[in-house]
Amino acid sequence: MSVASQILDIRASLPAGVELVAVSKFHPAEAILEAYDTGQRIFGESRVQELKLKAQSLPKDIEWHMIGHLQTNKVRTIAPFVSLVQSVDSQRLIECINSEAARCDRVIDCLLEVHVSSDESKSGWEIDALRDYLASGALSALKNVRIRGIMGMATYTDDTSVIRADFEALAALKRELEPMFDADFNILSMGMSDDYPIAVECGSTMVRVGSRIFGERTY
Ligand SMILES: *Cc1c(COP(=O)(O)O)cnc(C)c1O
């Protein structure tokens, strides 16, 4: 199926209030434009240089989300235009985003990436470390970042009960943290090509779908 028909099918299947991030990493501008022409405006990328080049050459009303691991020395490259950094996984990174956002006179929306899966390799805050950081109050000094919610991934497995438990843990954490923030803390980003229907059942408000739209990636 074409990019356009895939994306229209997926959007039609999502309940109202669930946003679709089209994960276009490793796919060329033409594929992004095909999705764009269906009305898609939110795209996710995982590498800073690729994100920058695509943002320069593609329509200016695209909202670019950074979803991959972000090194502090690369923040400056995307700070002027990124619309949501979904992969904020350390105090050092959040402080860096805050200062780079201040340099370009912006407030940058961020999600706290949380590690709940049993996969060793996945990045993100451990839940207890995140609780400790938030309890420290350090975040209140950062005026140029706005925490919009949390992002996470389920364990890479065929066992849907494990996947569901991971998504439920993320949803529970979002509810636990809500009282520490204002009403802008309203994004629960979870669900990818293979598991987004389960994520939606567990309360996802934002799914990040790549290969199901654009086909397999060749790295
Ligand atoms: C690549 C990626 C996705 C999309 O993965 P697909 O399985 O291709 O849908 C979603 N979220 C993150 C953080 C990713 O790195």
The ligand as a Tripos MOL2 file, in Angstrom:
@<TRIPOS>MOLECULE
LIG
   15    15     1     0     0
SMALL
NO_CHARGES

@<TRIPOS>ATOM
      1 C1         11.6950    4.5020   15.3030 C.3       1 LIG1
      2 C2         10.8470    4.8810   16.4520 C.ar      1 LIG1
      3 C3          9.4530    4.7550   16.3870 C.ar      1 LIG1
      4 C4          8.7030    4.1690   15.2000 C.3       1 LIG1
      5 O1          8.9530    2.7890   15.0950 O.3       1 LIG1
      6 P1          8.1140    1.8710   14.0920 P.3       1 LIG1
      7 O2          8.2100    0.5190   14.6930 O.co2     1 LIG1
      8 O3          8.7820    1.9690   12.7690 O.co2     1 LIG1
      9 O4          6.7260    2.3710   14.0640 O.co2     1 LIG1
     10 C5          8.7120    5.1950   17.4770 C.ar      1 LIG1
     11 N1          9.3090    5.7210   18.5770 N.ar      1 LIG1
     12 C6         10.6450    5.8340   18.6740 C.ar      1 LIG1
     13 C7         11.2210    6.4220   19.9130 C.3       1 LIG1
     14 C8         11.4540    5.4120   17.6280 C.ar      1 LIG1
     15 O5         12.7840    5.5340   17.7460 O.3       1 LIG1
@<TRIPOS>BOND
     1     1     2 1
     2     2     3 ar
     3     2    14 ar
     4     3     4 1
     5     3    10 ar
     6     4     5 1
     7     5     6 1
     8     6     7 2
     9     6     8 1
    10     6     9 1
    11    10    11 ar
    12    11    12 ar
    13    12    13 1
    14    12    14 ar
    15    14    15 1
@<TRIPOS>SUBSTRUCTURE
     1 LIG1         1 GROUP 0 **** ****
